[in-house]
């Protein structure tokens, strides 16, 4: 019994010592963790602070980039006058500008019905001739002459040009087309895009201004460059012809763009000729196109007014 008691006591004593050592170990570990946590917190705080400081230059740089939007335009941009001129031309000669160009075909409706224009190739050939040897070249030359007369303030010359341009139209429907568009262009320009001296120039003309003369006068009074005005006018003229033909043949949008691409060189050549042409150089040799505009007056079914 004593031995058992001694052994039991020893065992209990050993258990007690083991328990105490375990508790000491736990307490030590807890103390270690307690000491480490503040260091981790400090390290985390330091890291966050360092990251925050590191990101400050990026934020500052972004702010500087936003501020540079108000600085002058670089070498690749447009000057203020150039931007204003481009803005006006894109507005005045856009299909959305309400001069009613969409309702005229310049005789193309009869040409399609007669079988002269049946596909993209025939359309491109027809418009190429109209542009270089017909109404395209004549209108371009009238625009140039009207622009220069208005720019110089020569009301006498402007009146003569306006009368000649009105007399040069080959048919009644074409007369309606160009005078209606010219009148609408002038009315809208005076209402929304008025300029000093514009009223005086219009009043000096004894006849209604046809469309190319109206565009030339308004562009000159606004100081829009002549070369840009002329190219934009011819592009708009050809685009309107193609738009009419695309509804008549009909053509798809891609084919219409192919025709416009084919006429790019012709537009540039016609513009260059018109810039150097005198009034005595004006002439037309597009008899079939003129006949088409005459025949359209009595065409049985029509979508367009000319």
GINOR-V160786 format. One record per pair of residues at least 6 apart in sequence whose C-alpha atoms are under 7 Angstrom apart, sorted by the first residue. I is the first residue (numbers start at 0). J is the second residue. Records with the same first field share a line. If there is no record, write none. Layout:
I=J + J
This chain:
84=223
88=228 + 231
90=96
92=231 + 232 + 235
98=180 + 183 + 184
99=180
100=180 + 239
101=239
102=303 + 304
103=176 + 303 + 304 + 305
104=240 + 243 + 303 + 305
105=173 + 292 + 305
106=288 + 291 + 292 + 295 + 305
107=244
108=247
109=291 + 294 + 295
110=116 + 291
111=117 + 247 + 248
116=122
117=248
118=248
119=254 + 258
123=258
127=262 + 265
129=135 + 285
130=136
131=265 + 269
132=283 + 284 + 285
133=283 + 284 + 285
134=283
136=269 + 273
137=281 + 282
138=211
139=211 + 229 + 270 + 273
140=273 + 274 + 276
141=160 + 164 + 211 + 212
142=211 + 212 + 214 + 215
143=215 + 273 + 274
145=157 + 160 + 212 + 215 + 216
146=215 + 216 + 219
148=154 + 156 + 157
149=157 + 200 + 216 + 219
150=219 + 220
154=200 + 203
158=203 + 204 + 205
161=204 + 206 + 208 + 212
162=206
164=209
165=209
168=174
169=289
170=292 + 293
172=292 + 296 + 305
173=292 + 305
176=305
177=209 + 210
178=207 + 208 + 209 + 210
180=210
181=208 + 209 + 210 + 213
182=208
184=213
185=213
194=220 + 221
195=220
196=220
197=217 + 220
229=270
230=270
233=266
234=266
241=255
245=251 + 255
292=305
295=305
